């Protein structure tokens, strides 16, 4: 691609962007996670230079929706640099109108071919939801909004299931993926194969990202 700025640190921003396929984007993202897990990241050494390199028009190749959890910094765990990925983080990766609008923009306007929803184990937002459902006490304030959005996944698993936490996280990721696939703005590029929506889980202990439903 003409925007290529390949460096000894690996591909630069825009190298795999607009016009790339979902399959290539997913492979690139997972390759970055393998570099991270193996302790051989190629990005992150010179962030000042990387910022300057990416300061023109942005051409990211993926948009990620993840949790706010401080142990799950998305650019780091996928070994991505400035300009490579768009990142949206909410408690329990809750999808609401603002998040959906952001994803529609990235797919529709920027032409990004991959949307990934990334859940993680021991998610505090899922814990809060399980607690709220077990006690019948809805949290005060806007936290209730997060709990309400996660509650269907917990209820589907069964709030008293001993494995409710890990199972509800998976269910919640799959429900979020399904909601994105049902979005009217995303439906045309999805049907045409120009974009894919993938769900994945991050392992806090190993740093590995595993696709929930590999293609
Ligand atoms: Zn979380």
py3Dmol code that shows the C-alpha trace and the ligand (Angstrom):
import py3Dmol

protein = """\
ATOM      1  CA  UNK A   1       0.000   0.000   0.000  1.00  0.00           C
ATOM      2  CA  UNK A   2       1.201   3.478  -0.803  1.00  0.00           C
ATOM      3  CA  UNK A   3       0.832   4.587   2.804  1.00  0.00           C
ATOM      4  CA  UNK A   4       3.341   1.963   3.893  1.00  0.00           C
ATOM      5  CA  UNK A   5       5.894   3.151   6.401  1.00  0.00           C
ATOM      6  CA  UNK A   6       7.545  -0.150   7.181  1.00  0.00           C
ATOM      7  CA  UNK A   7      10.427   0.235   9.576  1.00  0.00           C
ATOM      8  CA  UNK A   8      12.819  -2.101  11.330  1.00  0.00           C
ATOM      9  CA  UNK A   9      10.191  -2.130  14.083  1.00  0.00           C
ATOM     10  CA  UNK A  10       7.705  -3.814  11.723  1.00  0.00           C
ATOM     11  CA  UNK A  11       4.818  -2.586   9.649  1.00  0.00           C
ATOM     12  CA  UNK A  12       3.804   1.003  10.198  1.00  0.00           C
ATOM     13  CA  UNK A  13       0.342   2.449  10.524  1.00  0.00           C
ATOM     14  CA  UNK A  14      -1.729   2.076   7.410  1.00  0.00           C
ATOM     15  CA  UNK A  15       0.148  -0.913   6.043  1.00  0.00           C
ATOM     16  CA  UNK A  16      -2.832  -3.207   6.446  1.00  0.00           C
ATOM     17  CA  UNK A  17      -5.614  -0.671   6.570  1.00  0.00           C
ATOM     18  CA  UNK A  18      -8.323   0.329   4.109  1.00  0.00           C
ATOM     19  CA  UNK A  19      -8.966  -2.346   1.534  1.00  0.00           C
ATOM     20  CA  UNK A  20      -7.520  -5.110   3.678  1.00  0.00           C
ATOM     21  CA  UNK A  21      -9.589  -8.195   4.337  1.00  0.00           C
ATOM     22  CA  UNK A  22     -11.037  -9.287   7.686  1.00  0.00           C
ATOM     23  CA  UNK A  23      -8.931 -12.447   7.508  1.00  0.00           C
ATOM     24  CA  UNK A  24      -5.663 -10.571   7.092  1.00  0.00           C
ATOM     25  CA  UNK A  25      -6.618  -8.097   9.816  1.00  0.00           C
ATOM     26  CA  UNK A  26      -7.408 -10.898  12.253  1.00  0.00           C
ATOM     27  CA  UNK A  27      -4.175 -12.697  11.456  1.00  0.00           C
ATOM     28  CA  UNK A  28      -2.207  -9.493  12.033  1.00  0.00           C
ATOM     29  CA  UNK A  29      -3.899  -8.830  15.340  1.00  0.00           C
ATOM     30  CA  UNK A  30      -3.304 -12.360  16.628  1.00  0.00           C
ATOM     31  CA  UNK A  31       0.307 -12.255  15.419  1.00  0.00           C
ATOM     32  CA  UNK A  32       0.762  -9.155  17.550  1.00  0.00           C
ATOM     33  CA  UNK A  33      -0.583 -11.009  20.560  1.00  0.00           C
ATOM     34  CA  UNK A  34       1.877 -13.848  19.919  1.00  0.00           C
ATOM     35  CA  UNK A  35       4.742 -11.329  19.862  1.00  0.00           C
ATOM     36  CA  UNK A  36       3.486  -9.932  23.162  1.00  0.00           C
ATOM     37  CA  UNK A  37       3.129 -13.371  24.771  1.00  0.00           C
ATOM     38  CA  UNK A  38       6.576 -14.457  23.603  1.00  0.00           C
ATOM     39  CA  UNK A  39       8.135 -11.329  25.077  1.00  0.00           C
ATOM     40  CA  UNK A  40       9.222 -10.084  21.648  1.00  0.00           C
ATOM     41  CA  UNK A  41       7.100  -7.015  20.914  1.00  0.00           C
ATOM     42  CA  UNK A  42       8.332  -4.865  18.034  1.00  0.00           C
ATOM     43  CA  UNK A  43       6.381  -1.757  18.974  1.00  0.00           C
ATOM     44  CA  UNK A  44       6.525   0.447  21.996  1.00  0.00           C
ATOM     45  CA  UNK A  45      10.248   1.190  21.964  1.00  0.00           C
ATOM     46  CA  UNK A  46      10.127   4.707  20.619  1.00  0.00           C
ATOM     47  CA  UNK A  47       6.648   6.018  21.200  1.00  0.00           C
ATOM     48  CA  UNK A  48       7.584   9.593  20.323  1.00  0.00           C
ATOM     49  CA  UNK A  49       8.751   8.582  16.864  1.00  0.00           C
ATOM     50  CA  UNK A  50       5.740   6.301  16.453  1.00  0.00           C
ATOM     51  CA  UNK A  51       3.383   9.166  17.295  1.00  0.00           C
ATOM     52  CA  UNK A  52       5.050  11.418  14.754  1.00  0.00           C
ATOM     53  CA  UNK A  53       5.000   8.656  12.127  1.00  0.00           C
ATOM     54  CA  UNK A  54       1.245   8.223  12.566  1.00  0.00           C
ATOM     55  CA  UNK A  55       0.379  11.914  12.679  1.00  0.00           C
ATOM     56  CA  UNK A  56      -1.067  12.064   9.156  1.00  0.00           C
ATOM     57  CA  UNK A  57      -4.419  10.613   8.122  1.00  0.00           C
ATOM     58  CA  UNK A  58      -5.285   7.590  10.180  1.00  0.00           C
ATOM     59  CA  UNK A  59      -5.735   4.209   8.533  1.00  0.00           C
ATOM     60  CA  UNK A  60      -6.295   1.738  11.340  1.00  0.00           C
ATOM     61  CA  UNK A  61      -7.025  -1.872  10.394  1.00  0.00           C
ATOM     62  CA  UNK A  62      -9.126  -2.955  13.376  1.00  0.00           C
ATOM     63  CA  UNK A  63     -11.396  -1.577  16.060  1.00  0.00           C
ATOM     64  CA  UNK A  64     -11.405  -3.252  19.463  1.00  0.00           C
ATOM     65  CA  UNK A  65     -14.037  -3.065  22.162  1.00  0.00           C
ATOM     66  CA  UNK A  66     -12.603  -4.135  25.489  1.00  0.00           C
ATOM     67  CA  UNK A  67     -12.986  -3.652  29.234  1.00  0.00           C
ATOM     68  CA  UNK A  68     -11.540  -0.762  31.239  1.00  0.00           C
ATOM     69  CA  UNK A  69      -9.631  -3.259  33.409  1.00  0.00           C
ATOM     70  CA  UNK A  70      -6.151  -1.844  34.028  1.00  0.00           C
ATOM     71  CA  UNK A  71      -4.604  -5.267  33.439  1.00  0.00           C
ATOM     72  CA  UNK A  72      -5.819  -5.395  29.844  1.00  0.00           C
ATOM     73  CA  UNK A  73      -4.174  -2.559  27.870  1.00  0.00           C
ATOM     74  CA  UNK A  74      -5.220  -3.384  24.345  1.00  0.00           C
ATOM     75  CA  UNK A  75      -2.439  -1.755  22.327  1.00  0.00           C
ATOM     76  CA  UNK A  76       0.157  -3.535  24.468  1.00  0.00           C
ATOM     77  CA  UNK A  77      -1.345  -7.019  24.440  1.00  0.00           C
ATOM     78  CA  UNK A  78      -1.650  -6.920  20.642  1.00  0.00           C
ATOM     79  CA  UNK A  79       1.734  -5.222  20.193  1.00  0.00           C
ATOM     80  CA  UNK A  80       0.242  -2.378  18.178  1.00  0.00           C
ATOM     81  CA  UNK A  81       1.596   1.060  17.567  1.00  0.00           C
ATOM     82  CA  UNK A  82       0.086   4.495  16.988  1.00  0.00           C
ATOM     83  CA  UNK A  83      -2.390   4.531  14.115  1.00  0.00           C
ATOM     84  CA  UNK A  84      -2.892   0.748  13.934  1.00  0.00           C
ATOM     85  CA  UNK A  85      -6.054   0.089  15.915  1.00  0.00           C
ATOM     86  CA  UNK A  86      -8.986   2.038  17.313  1.00  0.00           C
ATOM     87  CA  UNK A  87      -9.691   1.151  20.916  1.00  0.00           C
ATOM     88  CA  UNK A  88     -12.929   1.554  22.838  1.00  0.00           C
ATOM     89  CA  UNK A  89     -13.028   0.535  26.476  1.00  0.00           C
ATOM     90  CA  UNK A  90     -16.012   0.465  28.795  1.00  0.00           C
ATOM     91  CA  UNK A  91     -16.672  -1.433  32.008  1.00  0.00           C
ATOM     92  CA  UNK A  92     -17.400  -5.028  30.986  1.00  0.00           C
ATOM     93  CA  UNK A  93     -17.005  -3.922  27.330  1.00  0.00           C
ATOM     94  CA  UNK A  94     -20.608  -2.749  27.456  1.00  0.00           C
ATOM     95  CA  UNK A  95     -21.989  -1.714  24.091  1.00  0.00           C
ATOM     96  CA  UNK A  96     -24.201   1.360  24.142  1.00  0.00           C
ATOM     97  CA  UNK A  97     -25.170   3.998  21.580  1.00  0.00           C
ATOM     98  CA  UNK A  98     -21.981   6.006  21.922  1.00  0.00           C
ATOM     99  CA  UNK A  99     -19.864   2.882  21.494  1.00  0.00           C
ATOM    100  CA  UNK A 100     -21.962   1.664  18.589  1.00  0.00           C
ATOM    101  CA  UNK A 101     -21.725   5.028  16.870  1.00  0.00           C
ATOM    102  CA  UNK A 102     -17.964   4.973  17.294  1.00  0.00           C
ATOM    103  CA  UNK A 103     -17.711   1.509  15.738  1.00  0.00           C
ATOM    104  CA  UNK A 104     -20.027   2.510  12.873  1.00  0.00           C
ATOM    105  CA  UNK A 105     -17.736   5.460  12.183  1.00  0.00           C
ATOM    106  CA  UNK A 106     -14.603   3.336  12.129  1.00  0.00           C
ATOM    107  CA  UNK A 107     -16.145   0.722   9.823  1.00  0.00           C
ATOM    108  CA  UNK A 108     -18.222   2.966   7.607  1.00  0.00           C
ATOM    109  CA  UNK A 109     -15.983   6.026   7.299  1.00  0.00           C
ATOM    110  CA  UNK A 110     -12.482   4.667   7.919  1.00  0.00           C
ATOM    111  CA  UNK A 111     -13.167   1.361   6.146  1.00  0.00           C
ATOM    112  CA  UNK A 112     -11.742  -0.833   8.894  1.00  0.00           C
ATOM    113  CA  UNK A 113     -12.246  -4.544   8.093  1.00  0.00           C
ATOM    114  CA  UNK A 114     -12.253  -6.022  11.597  1.00  0.00           C
ATOM    115  CA  UNK A 115     -14.214  -5.448  14.803  1.00  0.00           C
ATOM    116  CA  UNK A 116     -13.079  -7.438  17.833  1.00  0.00           C
ATOM    117  CA  UNK A 117     -14.891  -7.728  21.160  1.00  0.00           C
ATOM    118  CA  UNK A 118     -12.441  -8.762  23.859  1.00  0.00           C
ATOM    119  CA  UNK A 119     -13.607 -10.056  27.214  1.00  0.00           C
ATOM    120  CA  UNK A 120     -11.363 -11.184  30.027  1.00  0.00           C
ATOM    121  CA  UNK A 121     -11.516 -13.489  33.009  1.00  0.00           C
ATOM    122  CA  UNK A 122     -12.256 -12.180  36.519  1.00  0.00           C
ATOM    123  CA  UNK A 123     -14.025  -9.138  35.097  1.00  0.00           C
ATOM    124  CA  UNK A 124     -15.148  -6.794  37.874  1.00  0.00           C
ATOM    125  CA  UNK A 125     -18.155  -5.609  35.907  1.00  0.00           C
ATOM    126  CA  UNK A 126     -19.395  -9.175  35.541  1.00  0.00           C
ATOM    127  CA  UNK A 127     -18.732  -9.761  39.249  1.00  0.00           C
ATOM    128  CA  UNK A 128     -20.784  -6.661  40.081  1.00  0.00           C
ATOM    129  CA  UNK A 129     -23.604  -7.928  37.903  1.00  0.00           C
ATOM    130  CA  UNK A 130     -23.592 -11.361  39.506  1.00  0.00           C
ATOM    131  CA  UNK A 131     -23.619  -9.690  42.925  1.00  0.00           C
ATOM    132  CA  UNK A 132     -26.486  -7.393  42.000  1.00  0.00           C
ATOM    133  CA  UNK A 133     -28.575 -10.251  40.669  1.00  0.00           C
ATOM    134  CA  UNK A 134     -27.876 -12.467  43.664  1.00  0.00           C
ATOM    135  CA  UNK A 135     -28.737  -9.804  46.221  1.00  0.00           C
ATOM    136  CA  UNK A 136     -31.463  -8.088  44.240  1.00  0.00           C
ATOM    137  CA  UNK A 137     -29.739  -4.761  44.878  1.00  0.00           C
ATOM    138  CA  UNK A 138     -29.167  -2.678  41.786  1.00  0.00           C
ATOM    139  CA  UNK A 139     -26.114  -0.401  42.129  1.00  0.00           C
ATOM    140  CA  UNK A 140     -26.558   3.337  42.495  1.00  0.00           C
ATOM    141  CA  UNK A 141     -25.748   5.763  39.758  1.00  0.00           C
ATOM    142  CA  UNK A 142     -24.663   4.984  36.233  1.00  0.00           C
ATOM    143  CA  UNK A 143     -23.048   1.706  37.279  1.00  0.00           C
ATOM    144  CA  UNK A 144     -26.589   0.322  37.089  1.00  0.00           C
ATOM    145  CA  UNK A 145     -26.428   0.916  33.333  1.00  0.00           C
ATOM    146  CA  UNK A 146     -23.477  -1.450  33.041  1.00  0.00           C
ATOM    147  CA  UNK A 147     -25.111  -4.046  35.255  1.00  0.00           C
ATOM    148  CA  UNK A 148     -28.324  -3.897  33.224  1.00  0.00           C
ATOM    149  CA  UNK A 149     -26.355  -4.484  30.024  1.00  0.00           C
ATOM    150  CA  UNK A 150     -24.438  -7.464  31.402  1.00  0.00           C
ATOM    151  CA  UNK A 151     -27.353  -9.008  33.318  1.00  0.00           C
ATOM    152  CA  UNK A 152     -28.879 -10.930  30.369  1.00  0.00           C
ATOM    153  CA  UNK A 153     -25.659 -12.932  29.925  1.00  0.00           C
ATOM    154  CA  UNK A 154     -25.554 -13.780  33.630  1.00  0.00           C
ATOM    155  CA  UNK A 155     -29.227 -14.721  33.664  1.00  0.00           C
ATOM    156  CA  UNK A 156     -28.817 -16.956  30.610  1.00  0.00           C
ATOM    157  CA  UNK A 157     -26.032 -18.874  32.332  1.00  0.00           C
ATOM    158  CA  UNK A 158     -27.869 -18.941  35.669  1.00  0.00           C
ATOM    159  CA  UNK A 159     -26.859 -16.642  38.489  1.00  0.00           C
ATOM    160  CA  UNK A 160     -26.398 -19.571  40.886  1.00  0.00           C
ATOM    161  CA  UNK A 161     -24.307 -21.647  38.512  1.00  0.00           C
ATOM    162  CA  UNK A 162     -20.933 -22.290  40.219  1.00  0.00           C
ATOM    163  CA  UNK A 163     -19.232 -21.394  36.935  1.00  0.00           C
ATOM    164  CA  UNK A 164     -21.339 -18.310  36.341  1.00  0.00           C
ATOM    165  CA  UNK A 165     -18.386 -15.919  36.204  1.00  0.00           C
ATOM    166  CA  UNK A 166     -16.341 -17.530  33.403  1.00  0.00           C
ATOM    167  CA  UNK A 167     -19.431 -18.701  31.529  1.00  0.00           C
ATOM    168  CA  UNK A 168     -21.184 -15.330  31.722  1.00  0.00           C
ATOM    169  CA  UNK A 169     -18.117 -13.561  30.365  1.00  0.00           C
ATOM    170  CA  UNK A 170     -18.138 -15.809  27.299  1.00  0.00           C
ATOM    171  CA  UNK A 171     -21.879 -15.377  26.913  1.00  0.00           C
ATOM    172  CA  UNK A 172     -21.562 -11.620  27.253  1.00  0.00           C
ATOM    173  CA  UNK A 173     -18.873 -11.480  24.553  1.00  0.00           C
ATOM    174  CA  UNK A 174     -21.034 -13.572  22.212  1.00  0.00           C
ATOM    175  CA  UNK A 175     -24.084 -11.406  22.924  1.00  0.00           C
ATOM    176  CA  UNK A 176     -22.051  -8.272  22.172  1.00  0.00           C
ATOM    177  CA  UNK A 177     -20.787  -9.796  18.920  1.00  0.00           C
ATOM    178  CA  UNK A 178     -24.366 -10.699  17.966  1.00  0.00           C
ATOM    179  CA  UNK A 179     -25.583  -7.177  18.734  1.00  0.00           C
ATOM    180  CA  UNK A 180     -22.886  -5.716  16.498  1.00  0.00           C
ATOM    181  CA  UNK A 181     -23.684  -8.133  13.683  1.00  0.00           C
ATOM    182  CA  UNK A 182     -27.336  -7.055  13.911  1.00  0.00           C
ATOM    183  CA  UNK A 183     -26.503  -3.375  13.527  1.00  0.00           C
ATOM    184  CA  UNK A 184     -28.087  -1.925  10.364  1.00  0.00           C
ATOM    185  CA  UNK A 185     -25.026   0.132   9.452  1.00  0.00           C
ATOM    186  CA  UNK A 186     -22.712  -2.857   9.740  1.00  0.00           C
ATOM    187  CA  UNK A 187     -25.016  -5.304   7.970  1.00  0.00           C
ATOM    188  CA  UNK A 188     -24.061  -4.350   4.400  1.00  0.00           C
ATOM    189  CA  UNK A 189     -20.269  -4.558   4.850  1.00  0.00           C
ATOM    190  CA  UNK A 190     -20.771  -7.753   6.876  1.00  0.00           C
ATOM    191  CA  UNK A 191     -22.862  -9.331   4.121  1.00  0.00           C
ATOM    192  CA  UNK A 192     -20.293  -8.297   1.525  1.00  0.00           C
ATOM    193  CA  UNK A 193     -17.462  -9.789   3.569  1.00  0.00           C
ATOM    194  CA  UNK A 194     -15.736  -6.414   3.865  1.00  0.00           C
ATOM    195  CA  UNK A 195     -15.839  -6.539   7.646  1.00  0.00           C
ATOM    196  CA  UNK A 196     -15.921  -9.277  10.273  1.00  0.00           C
ATOM    197  CA  UNK A 197     -16.895  -9.168  13.935  1.00  0.00           C
ATOM    198  CA  UNK A 198     -14.922 -11.517  16.171  1.00  0.00           C
ATOM    199  CA  UNK A 199     -15.229 -12.327  19.871  1.00  0.00           C
ATOM    200  CA  UNK A 200     -12.203 -13.236  21.966  1.00  0.00           C
ATOM    201  CA  UNK A 201     -11.036 -13.743  25.523  1.00  0.00           C
ATOM    202  CA  UNK A 202      -7.877 -12.497  27.196  1.00  0.00           C
ATOM    203  CA  UNK A 203      -6.071 -14.700  29.700  1.00  0.00           C
ATOM    204  CA  UNK A 204      -4.705 -12.515  32.496  1.00  0.00           C
ATOM    205  CA  UNK A 205      -2.095 -15.094  33.482  1.00  0.00           C
ATOM    206  CA  UNK A 206      -0.565 -15.916  30.112  1.00  0.00           C
ATOM    207  CA  UNK A 207      -1.387 -12.785  28.133  1.00  0.00           C
ATOM    208  CA  UNK A 208      -2.898 -14.933  25.398  1.00  0.00           C
ATOM    209  CA  UNK A 209      -5.909 -13.928  23.358  1.00  0.00           C
ATOM    210  CA  UNK A 210      -8.113 -16.810  22.183  1.00  0.00           C
ATOM    211  CA  UNK A 211     -10.895 -16.489  19.650  1.00  0.00           C
ATOM    212  CA  UNK A 212     -14.203 -17.686  21.062  1.00  0.00           C
ATOM    213  CA  UNK A 213     -15.437 -18.996  17.729  1.00  0.00           C
ATOM    214  CA  UNK A 214     -12.474 -19.354  15.377  1.00  0.00           C
ATOM    215  CA  UNK A 215     -13.381 -19.061  11.695  1.00  0.00           C
TER     216      UNK A 215
END
"""
ligand_1 = """\
1
ZN
Zn -13.492 -6.290 32.987
"""
view = py3Dmol.view(width=600, height=400)
view.addModel(protein, "pdb")
view.setStyle({"model": 0}, {"cartoon": {"style": "trace"}})
view.addModel(ligand_1, "xyz")
view.setStyle({"model": 1}, {"stick": {}})
view.zoomTo()
view.show()
